[in-house]
């Protein structure tokens, strides 16, 4: 898990303010969103497991109740 402070220091990959996607190291990208969006990750796993469509591998999905989603990153 990465802290809010670590994410603030990571390069943001999306130009859009609505997308919070950060490159935290050479092989890891973190996307933060509203907890209701966990369904997006579940859908990615479903597609990856049941089709030949290339989908990035998810390593973890969780809700961080301590992360203040109202703060600017």
N, C-alpha and C positions, 0 to 999 in steps of 0.2 A: 504494500500500500504506500502511496505517496501522500505527503501532507500538503495542506493548502499552500504553505510557504514554498515547498519544492515545486509545486505546479506554477506558482507565480514566477519562479525563476526559469522555468522551462520555456523553450521557444513555442509560440502558438502557431499551429499549422494552418488554421482556417482564418481567412481575412474577416469573415462575417462574425459580428459580435455574438450572434445567436449560437454559433458552434464553438464549443470549448474543447478543442483537441490539442494536446500538447505532446511534443517529442521529448521524453524524459531521459532516454539514452539511445544508443545506436540501434537497438532492436525493439524498443518498447514505445508504444503510443498510448496515451491515456485520454479517454473521452469522458468528460463529466456532463451530467444532464440531470433533469428531474428524475426522481426515483421511478416514476411511472414509465420511464423509457427503458426499464429493464427488459421489457418485452422485445425491444429491438435486438438485444443480445441473444435472447432465447430464440428469436426468429433466425438470426445468423447461424446459431448452432444447429437448428433444425435443417436449414438449407445446406449447410456444410456436410452434415451427416447423411442426408438423403438424396442429394443430387450431385452432379459433376460440375456445378457452377462454382467457380473459384471464389471463396469467401475467406477473409482473414481469420486466423485462429484466435479465439478468445481464451485468455488465460485466467481471467477472473472477472466476476461481476459482483458488486455489493452496494449496499446503501450505507454511506458514511453519515450518520446522524449528527456528527460534530462539524461537518463542513457547512459553512455559511454560504449558501448559493446566491445570496444577494450581493456579496462583495465582488468587486471587479477583479478579474484575473488578467 
